[in-house]
């Protein structure tokens, strides 16, 4: 989920005597806003004044959070990405990080075997996938989640670049307290307001968190059963298909264009097989998958591993809208339960290219009528396949990935 912290210059201003008076003024505005603006909306949502005051007792602004826009100031212009390097996806799959999660995940798979089986029976999501997400989000509950959720959400709802989003989450957090699902001291969150071991925003907690251990609480902070079942419920509600895998590393022949990538171009896996697509393991695609749909996935174009992704891959992306996140989860899940092997195809290095150059390429493709999914300097599947289609139409070998040589053509 681009994070920019308050600049050192702002920090220096805050610590200066002149700005000290200004920050005190902003703090007073914040306290008035809580009572005169946020409280009336909380009341309309059924929150009692007693619980509102309990949640925000002693809460002050947190000036260390990113993306803050104090009253009377303007959002800082985003840094130009001239010096930001466009990198290969390889870094996301750091072996040390992955191996640590896999080793712990294997131990916990044994320890919680019965619990995971009960959860899978109810929600249809394999335990290995739940363990992979749990490990990625909070190191199986061991990661430090230090922030007071109400201080984070209050600060960001009052003065951030996305005030309306955090206002909604602040109200949701108050509803959690008012309904007795948790108490304020229990509600620890990340700097972005994501709570507990599954890292749910308050609105997601209200919709997807479940009480699986039967104690009457949806405790995603301290209960392993509630944590894992809540993740499973989340994936189930977003359409997890029971009995299907997330995807398979594959070999995509040159006669199958990389421009065919994307969930909106799914075909039956049998059709991909007939076109020459094979699993890199040498095994056939499972018989139960042949008549069902899958999509080509090329996170680094022709410069890295290739996959046939099932709809479950895109359900994992609902947890974190990133191809690399979903691939990380899928690979860790497989290595927890099956053979502990990384992807077989290597990730080729990307050198001599900056994100602003990728953005320029995207803008040029948009001008030519392509849908690149947003000109942001990142290469999502819409950008990748647009590059491949443009290459093919201009007599070039489709690579479906930005490169230094390709940038010069735009």
N, C-alpha and C positions, 0 to 999 in steps of 0.2 A: 505495500500500500505505500514523493519528492519532499524532503524534510529540510527546512532551512531555519537555523536557530537565530535568535536575536543577535544582532551584530555586536561586536566588542564596543563599538562607538556608543550604541544605545546603553549597554551595560555601564559604560563610563559615565554617561549622562545621568543614569539612575543614581549612581553613587555620589554624584556631585551635590553640593548644598543647594544649587539652584534647582536641579531636577528633583531633589528630595521633596521640595515643596510641591512640585508638579505631580510627582507620583502619589503624594498624600492626597492631592486633589482628585486624581483619578481613582484612588482607593475609595474615597468618599462617594464618588459617582457610582462606583461599582456596588457599594453597600446600598445606596438609594435605588439603583436599578434592580437589585435583588428583591427589595420590598415593593417597589412601585410598578415593576414591569414583569419580572419572572413569577413572582408570587401570584398575581391575579390569573396568569395562565395556568399555573399549577393548580390553583383552586378550581378552575373550570374543568380540570382533568381529575377532580375528585380527591386531590391531596389535601390533607388537613394542615392547618397552620402549625400545629404542634410538631408534625413530622417534617414540615418544611424548615422550621427553625432548628430542629434537631439535626437535619442534614447539613445545614449551612452554618452551624454554630462554630465560631472561630475561623471560618474560611475567609481567606484573603486572596488577593490576586497573586498568581504565580508568574512572575516576570521572566522566568527562565524557559517558558514554553516557546516553541517555534511558531512562526506565522502570526504574530500579534500585531494588531493595528490599534494603538491607544487612541482614545477620542481626540479629535482635532488633528490627527496625523493622517498621512496617506500611506497606502501599502507600499512597501519598498519595491522598486522595480526589480523584476527577476534578473538574476545575473545572466549576462550573455554566456552562451555555452561554448565560446571560442576555445577555451582551454580544457573542456570536458571531453575525455576520450571515449569514443564508441568502442566497446569491448566485446570480446567473444563471450557467449553464455557460459563458458567453462568455469569462470570464477564462482558462479552460483553453486557449482557442484564440488565445493571444497572437500577433498577426501577425508581430512581429519574431522571436519564437522559431521559429515555423513556417517563415517565409521563409528563415531561416538554415539550418535542417535541410534544406529542399527544395533550396536552391541547392547545398549540399554533396552532398546525395544524388544530384542530377543528374550532378554531376562524377564521383562514385564509380560511378554506374551505367555510365558510359562506360568508366571505368578498369578496372572489374572485370566487364565484360560477359561474357567467356568463363567466368569463375569462377561468376558468378550463373547462367548458363545450365546449367552442369554440376550445380550444386546443385539447380536447379529440376527438371532431368531426373531426378535421384535421389529427391528428396523431394516434388516436386509443388507447392512453395510459390513463388510469383513473387518475383523478386528485389526488386521495388519494396517489397514488404511487409517483407522482411528488412532492407532499408536503412532503412525508416521506424522499425522497432523498434530497430535498432542506433543510429540517430541519437537516438532518444528516451531510450534507456537510458544511453548513455555518450558522447553526442556523437561517434559514430563512433570510439570509443576514445580520444578526446582529453580526456575528463573526468578530473579527479583522483580516484583511488580509493586513498586514503592509508593505510587502516587495516590493521594486522596481523590477519588473519582469526582467528588463534587467540586473540589478546587480546580481540577483540570477542566471539567465541563463548564463550570461557572465562568472561569477566566475566558475560555474560548467562545462561549456563547455571548459574552459581553464585548470582547475585543479581539476578534481573529478574522482572517480572510474568509472563513466559512462559518459565520455566526449562526445562520439559520440551521445548518446541519447540527451544530453543537447545542443549539437551543432545544431542538427536538430530542437530542440524547439526554440533555439535562432534565427535561420533563419526564422522560422514560425512567431515568434513574430515580427520580422522586417517587414515581409510581411504584417502583420496586420496593422502596422503603415503606411507603404508605400501606402496601398490601402485606407487609410483614415477611417478604421473601428473603430479606437480608437486612442487616443494620448498617448504619453509615460507616462505622469503624471497620467493618468487614469488606467494604467495597473498595478494594485496591485496584488501581488501573494503570495502564501505560500512559505515556505522555499524550497519547491520542485518545484516551478515554476507553480503550479496549480493556475489558475486565476479565480477571480470573484466568484459570488454566487454559480454557479454549480461546481466550481473547475475544470475547463477544462484546460488541457495543451494547449499551443498555436496551435499545430497541430490539436487538437480536436476542438478548436474554429473555425479554418478555415473550417473544414469539417462539423461540426454539429451545430454551433451557428446560430440562425436565428433572423431576425427582425420581431417581431410579433406585436409590438405596432405601426408600420407604420411610424416611424420617420426617416427611412433611415439608422439607426445604429443598429448593433448587440450588444446591450449594456447589457452584462451579469454582469456588476458591479452595475448598478443603476436601471435597468428596470425589474420589476416583470414579465411582460408579456414575455419579451425576455428570461429571465432566465428560466421560467417554460416551455416555448415552445422549448427552446434549449435542455433541458433535455428530453422532449418528442420526439424531432427529433432524438436525440442520440439513445434512446431505440427503436424507430421505425426503424431506419436504421439497427439496429442489429437484427431485426426480431421479434419485439413484436407482439404477436398474439392477435388481437382485439377480445374482447368478452370472453377471457379466464382469469382465475385468475392466481396468481403466484404459488399457492399450498394450501395444506390442512394439518393441523395436523392430524395424523392418528395413529391407533393402528396396529402394524405389528405383526401378530401371529408368534409363534416359528417355525411353519412349512414353513414359508417364510424366507429363510436364509438372514441374514444381509449382506452376501456377494453378494447379488443381487443389492446392492446400486450402483447408478451412472447413469449419463445421457446417457451413451452408452449401458445401459441395460433397456431402456424404454419399457414399454408395454402399451397396452390400459388399461385405468383405470378400465374398466369393468373386465379385466382379473385379476387385483389385487383384485378387489372386490370379484370375484369368488374364489380367493385363501384365502379369509378370512380377507383381509384388510378392516378396517372400519374407518370412521371419529370419532375422539374422542368426537365431539359434539353430536354424536348420530344421526345426520342427514345423509341422503344419499348423495353421491357425486352428484352434479348437473347433470341433464339429458344430458345437452349439452356437458358435460365433459366425459361421459361414453365411448364413442367411440373414444376418443382422447387419446394421449399418455401421460404418466406421469412416473416419476422415483422415486424409493425409496430414501429417504434422511434421513440419521442417523448421525447428526453432532457430537453426543457423543456415537455412537454405540448403544448398548442396555442400555446405562446408562443415557439416556435423552430423550427428545421429539423426535418423529418420524414424518415423513412427506411423502406425495406424492407431488412431485414437478413437475410443468408443465414446458414446454420449456421457459415460461416467467421468471421463477426463474433464469434460466441460462442467460437470457438477462440482468437481473439486475446485475448478476455477471460480465458482460462486463463493467459495470461502476466501479466496484471494485471487483477484482477476489478473493472473499472470501465467503464461504458458510454462515458464521456468519453475514457478512455485508448484504447479500441478505435476510437472515432471519429477521434481524433487520428491514430492509426496509419493507418487507412484513408484518410483525406483526404490525409495527407502522401504515402502510397504512390501514390495516383492523381495527385497533382500532380508527383511525381518523374517519372512515366512519360508522363502525358497532359498535358492543359491545366492550367496553374498557376492554378486558380480555387478560391477558398474556397467554403464552402457558400453557396448563393444566398439562402436565407431568413435574416433577421436573428434574433439572440437578443434577446428583449425583456428589459428590466431588471426586477429584482426589488427592491422597496424596502419599507422599513418592516416587515420581518419578521425574526425571530430564530430561530436553530436550536432553542431550547427551545420555541418556539411550534409549530414543525413537529413536534417530538417529541410535544407535547401532542396535536396533531391526529392523529398516528399512534396514540397510545394510545387516543384516542376511537374511532378506526376499528377497532382491535383489539377493543375492548369491544363493538362492533357486529357482530363476527364476521368482519372482514376480515383477510386475510393481507397485511401491509404489508412483510414481509421484515425486520422488526426496527425497533423504535422508537428510532432513532438521530439524528433531526434531519436526516437526508439523504433525498432523494427518489429512491429507486431505482424500477425499473419496477413493482414490486408496490405501492409507495405511490402512484405516479402513477395507475395504473389503478384502484386502490381509491378514490381521490379522484374520478375520473371516474364510476365506477359509483354512488357515493354521490350525486354531483351530479345525475346523470340520474334516480335514484330519488326525488330531492327537488325535481324540477321546475326544476333549474338547468341552464344550458348547460355541458356537460362541458368543462373545461379541462385536467383531469388534471395540475394543478400547484398547489403551495401559493401562496397570495397573502394579503396583509394582510386583505382583505375576507373571504376564506374562513375564515381562522383564527378570526374572531369568531363564526362559526357553530358552533364546537365548544367 
